[in-house]
């Protein structure tokens, strides 16, 4: 099953100062989601879904990229997608 969201994880680079929490980058390309309000909503939902999740370790960088328009755009669906990405 093709997911509308992808996740890339990178470890801490030695040339960068250590940080005490996980960093998140969320990319929602304009070509994929053309309306700014929809792009912002997707970003807000992803941020809310990862907030307080113990899976995300400190000193790591997590990059989320939206690859296609999500069909069901609510918090539970985004949380399920992120859980599927973490476990798979």
Secondary structure, DSSP 8 states (H G I E B T S, - for coil): ---SEEEEEE---TTS---SS-EEEEEE-TTTS-SHHHHHHHHHHHHHHHTT-TTS-TT-EEEEEE-S--SS-SHHHHHHHHHHHHH-
